[in-house]
Amino acid sequence: MNEADQRIGVAIDPTHGKAVDNEQLQAWDAQHSWHPFTPMRQYLTSDPLMIVQGQGVKLQATDGRWYYDGCSSIWLNIHGHRHPYLDTALQRQLAKVAHVTMLGQANVPATLLAKRLVDVVPPGLTRCHFSDCGATAVEIAVKTAIQYWHNLGQPKKQQIVGFENNYHGDTLGAMAVARSDFFHSPFLTLLPPNHQLPYPICPDQADPTAGETCDPALGQDLETLLQQQGEQIAAVIVEPVQGAGGILPAPPGFLQLLRQICSRHNVLMIVDEVATGFGHTGDWFACTREAVTPDILCLGKGLSGGYLPIAATLTTESIYEAFLGEIAEQKTLYHGHSFAGNPLAAAVSLASLDLMPRLIQSLPPKIELLHRRLAALSDQPHVWQVRQRGLMAGVTVCRDRGTGERFHFSQRAGYVVAQHARELGLILRPIGDVVILMPPPCISLEDLDQLLDQFLEAFDRAAETWATKSQDTETQDTDT
Ligand SMILES: *Cc1c(COP(=O)(O)O)cnc(C)c1O
């Protein structure tokens, strides 16, 4: 890396064309940005990071420091930042065309990508519908499922069954299959009640070599619901590991069980692998590991290696065929997004897929290292539960493990740990009282080990913070 590359805080004022310093940038961010999924008042007092550049598994901020990207830039990054192979693929495509529409016409990279994806996803998924984010991949899945039954003359099959605590994105359709009283309270009248079944989770650090069958009793709720109301149900949607729910892995074999139940009751199975796809679970897809072919598969996040927005909804040939007919029969899926099949994103996705087979082979020792080192957290008085599937880990913290007392969400307990991690050089993005660790799968064993030093240290420091705080509270209590 040359010296010019290391300069930070060099940006150009868009209005006057002059160089601006970091303080100016921070002030503009505070004045004009509205950050996604971010409580803005708290953000503004948090001395937020402003990222300048990335290299491999690290990111540099305007403070000059390099940080481990411990959340893979929110579960997207697979091969690291500024990977020469991905960068080159992108530059080559840029020399041809940046964007053209896929409405009624094709482009070269999107065509190649559809073919490549069909080769790597579970067999039987033959059709690839591109869009630009995970939420749109889910919208397409849900609308495809409902219209499929409509086209087959079963218009009553409209409901989608989800699981409690699930997350499928933030657009209304995706929210409608993952209704949450907490996150969606202003919108509940727009979200028709849907079925949410209990989601079974592996209660503790899942053994990566655990068996591949799960207790059939875990399917009983779904079985009963489909027996009683299957005529109104179009599909079941599931995350193999609930991501935004706090990294909650379903027991191995659960997808297989759902597959059997859905097939038995003539209901489509939608698997949302937006978070779990492309290496994070230790395999191409969670479905690959269980040899399950869903009827509809949603991919996003890591599809482009985390470089550019692109998503895909894959379906079987028989679903696709239900949408063929004369124009007047109105069987077409009238759904599309302007940037669907963007050639730049497709080109970089193809490059990412080239790197996947070797990456997948490199994962077992990393997963094992993560597993071994996370075990140290079982001595932590503020750690309630540690969960892991592949390179995805979620650690729930608590006020007191002895009594099982949990933190209130307003105490932002995960955030406390993340702030300590940041001081140590590690970027995390917690959710409530869950500290999530999801390093880019390309990470080397050495980097993972160092990152884990910081990760574990952050819990020790948070424990000190909480110890001091609770003493404070006690003093206050006695004072009053
Ligand atoms: C992130 C996520 C989505 C939404 O993806 P966006 O690209 O943020 O719209 C959907 N499903 C799952 C499982 C996710 O983790």
The ligand as a MOL file (V3000), in Angstrom:
LIG
                    3D

  0  0  0     0  0            999 V3000
M  V30 BEGIN CTAB
M  V30 COUNTS 15 15 0 0 0
M  V30 BEGIN ATOM
M  V30 1 C -30.5810 -9.0080 5.8970 0
M  V30 2 C -31.6760 -9.9890 5.6760 0
M  V30 3 C -32.7390 -9.7090 4.8060 0
M  V30 4 C -32.9150 -8.3710 4.1580 0
M  V30 5 O -31.8790 -8.0750 3.2740 0
M  V30 6 P -31.6590 -6.5480 2.8090 0
M  V30 7 O -30.6110 -6.6740 1.7570 0
M  V30 8 O -31.1840 -5.8140 4.0240 0
M  V30 9 O -32.9520 -6.0590 2.3140 0
M  V30 10 C -33.6650 -10.6990 4.5780 0
M  V30 11 N -33.5660 -11.8930 5.1780 0
M  V30 12 C -32.5630 -12.1990 6.0200 0
M  V30 13 C -32.5060 -13.5490 6.6250 0
M  V30 14 C -31.5960 -11.2450 6.3180 0
M  V30 15 O -30.6260 -11.5240 7.1830 0
M  V30 END ATOM
M  V30 BEGIN BOND
M  V30 1 1 1 2
M  V30 2 1 2 3
M  V30 3 2 2 14
M  V30 4 1 3 4
M  V30 5 2 3 10
M  V30 6 1 4 5
M  V30 7 1 5 6
M  V30 8 2 6 7
M  V30 9 1 6 8
M  V30 10 1 6 9
M  V30 11 1 10 11
M  V30 12 2 11 12
M  V30 13 1 12 13
M  V30 14 1 12 14
M  V30 15 1 14 15
M  V30 END BOND
M  V30 END CTAB
M  END
